[in-house]
């Protein structure tokens, strides 16, 4: 029985560490969510809900790491100059990648843009704050402690594939997940997860995947006006579709359900796979 819980070095096996993380994260999320409801409504509007998820996952990761005698820096959350540079570069890369997808769909006659009335800089900043929360929450959850302990237990590729599947399945409850759109969106979201995992692998930090995630979502929604994984956003611009197939444009779900997105993600994964990165890993 001892060997079911401990490895040959007497340490808790990585699978139990992953389960322990979720056993902590879920009640912490419920506790923080309950405490958040005690905050005056005027103040709650300043803190998007995903920040509660981000804080609960961060707290669970910190507790698990402390039990191991490690800190958040070992997870790739060392807030130094390099972290900020990788975060900024990742944000630009995410912007460039989804903007390229949009430009190609536009060139194929999928839509044209009109300027959205009443949208200003405040809305762009509000969108950035929201999608920074989403990026922090999902990257700490899907590329943070449970993923990294799975890498230790299973190896990088099996863990990467498993968490890409979890990441894609986690979006199945989103609006518009039906029919062919569901198939394309599931494929592309899984490919995005593979890309984000490589961003961590090549840098040893969560800064780059958080930045790519932020730049991708913010550009797609608050700036260009597409749906973000099925969630409708009023953007700085509004796309007007020309009736082309949804496998080309992504339709209301967003560019993540487009064949063009598949090709762009595939090319980005290949580039990241070939890049030697900034850390050496066995």
N, C-alpha and C positions, 0 to 999 in steps of 0.2 A: 504493500500500500504506500509505503514511503516513497518508492520510486515513481508512483503515479503523480506525486506532487512536487518532488525534488529531483533535480538532475544529478549527474555524477559528482558535481562539485558541491552538492548540498544546497544549491540555490533553487528558489521556486521556479517551476517551469514557466516558460513564456506564455503558454496558453492560459494558465491560471492568472497570470498578470493581466492579460487582456480582459478576462472575465471580471477580475477585480476592478479594473478601470471602469467598466460599464456599471458594475454594482455601486460604484461611488458616484459616477456622473449622473445617473438618472435621479436619485434622491436629491443630489445637490441642485440639479436643474429645477426640480419641483420646489425646493426650499427657496432658491433665489427668485423664482417666478412668483412665489407667494409673498416674499418680502417686497418685491417690486410693486405689487398691487397696493402696498401701504403708502407708496410714494404719491404725492399729489398728482392728479391727472395732468396738470400743466407741465410738470417736470418729466412725467413718463413719456410725453410726446417727443422729448429730446433724445431719448434712448431707444432705438429700434429693438424689437424683440430678439433678433439674432445675437445682440450683445449678451443677453442672458445665457444663451447657449454657449457663446464663446467663453464667458466667465466660468460656467459650470465645467466645461471640458478642460479649461486651463487649471481650475482648482483640482479636479480629479487627477490630472496628469502630475501636478505638483505633489500631491499626497503620495501617489505611486512612486514618484522619483525619490522623494524624501525617504520612503521605506527602503529604497535601494541604496541610499547614501549618495544620490546624485542630485543635480539641479536642473533647472529649465534650460540652461545652456547646452546640456548634453542632448536635449531634444531638438536643438536648432533654433532656440529662442533666446539667443544672446543679443541683447539690444545695444549694439555698438555701431560704429561707423560703417563697418562692412554690412551689417544687417540692413541699415538704411539704404545703402547703395544698391544692394541686391533687391530690396523692396521696390525702389524707384525704377531700376532696370526691368524688373519683372512686370511692373505696371505698364511701362512703355511697350514691352514685348506682348503682353496680353492685348493692349490697345491695337498694336500693329497687326496681330494675327486675326482678330475678329474684324478689324477694318478691311483687311485684305479680302476676307470672305464676303463682306458686304459689297466691296468694290467689284468683285467678280460676278456676283449675282446681279448687281446693277448693270454691268456691262453686257450681261446675257439677256437684258430686257425684263428682269424680274419685277422691277418697281422703279419709282422715282420718289424723290423726297420733296416735301414742302416744309417750310418753317412752321413750327408749332407756336400759335399765338400764346402770349402770356408766360412763356418759359424763359427764365433768366438764370443768371449765375447762381443765385440762391438754390435753385432746383438742382443744378449740377452738383453743388457742394453737398446738398442733402442726400442726393443719390450716392455720392462717393462715401459718405458716412455710413449709409445703410449697407452698401456692398463691401465696405471694409469689414463690417461686422460679419457678414455672410462668409467672406473669405477666411477670416480668422477662425470662425466657428468650424467650418467644413475642413479647413486644412489641419487644425489641431486634432480634429476627430479622425479624418481619413488619411492623413499623412503624418500624424503625430504619434503619441505614445502607443496606441493599440497597433498601428501599422508597423512602427519600428520594432516593437517586441515580436510581432509576427515575422518580420524579416529575420530576426535573430533565430527564431524557432524553425522557420520553413525555408529560408533563403529569399533573396530579393524577388526573383521572377514569380515564384508561386504566390508570395504575399502581394505583389503588385497586381497580379491577375485577380486574386480573390477580392482585394479591396476595390479594384476597378468595377467588379461586378456589384459589390455592395453599394458603391457610389452611384452606379446607374440605377439599381433597384430602389435606392433611396429617393429617386426622383419620379418613381412611377405614380405617386399620388398627385403629381402636379397637373394643373389644367392642360387639356389638349393631348394627354397621353393616350392615344387611341389609334388603331389601324396602322397604316404605313408610317404615320408620323411617330408613333410609339417605337417602331422598329428602328427608324433612322435616328431618333433622339437617343434611344438607349445605346446604340452603337457609338454615337458621337460623344455622349457623356462618359462612356467607358474609355474611349480614346483620350478624352481630356484628362481623365484620372491617371491613365498610364503616363501622359506627358507630365502631369504635376508631380507624380512620384519620381520621375526621372529628374525633375528640377531639384527635388530634395536630395536624391542620390548623388547628383553631380556637384552639389555645393555643401552638403552636410548641414543645411540650414532650411528653416521653413520660410525664410524671407522671400526667396524667389517664387515658390509656389503661391504664397499669399499674394504677392504682387501680380503674378500672371492672372490669378483668379479675379482679383480686384479689377485689373485693367480690362479683362474680357467682359465681365458683367456690366461694369459701368459704361463702357463704350457701346455695348449692345443695347442697353436699356435707356438710361438717362440721357445719353448723347444722341444715339442714332434712332431711338424710338421703337426698336423691335421688342418682342417678348423675350424675357429672360427665363429660360427653362419653363415656358408656359405662363409665366407671371407677366401680366400686362404692365407696361411702363409707358408713361407719357414722357417722351423725350424732347430734347432740344429740337430735333427734327422728327417728322412723321413720315414713315414709308407708305406710299400708295401703291398697292400691288396691281399688277397688270393681268391677273388671271392665269399666270404660268403655274405649272405643277408645283405642289408643295415640296416634293423631293428636291426641287431646285431652290425655292425661296425659303423653305421652312415654315411659311405661313404664320399663323398667329402664335405658334409655339416659340418662334424665334429662329435665328440662323443655325442653332444647334440641331435642327431637324433637316438640314440641307446636305445634299451630296457634296457640295462645295466645301462645307465644313469638314466632312470626312477626309477629303483630299488634303486640306490645309493641316488638320491635326496629324494625319499620317506623315506629311512632310516634316512637321515640327518634331514629331517623335523620332524620326530618322536622324534629324539634325542633332537632337539632344543625345541620342544613343551614340553617335559618332564623336560628340564632344567629350573630351577627357575630363572636363570639369575643373574645380578648384580644390578638391580633396581627393585623397587616395583611399579607396575602400577595397577590401578583399572580396 
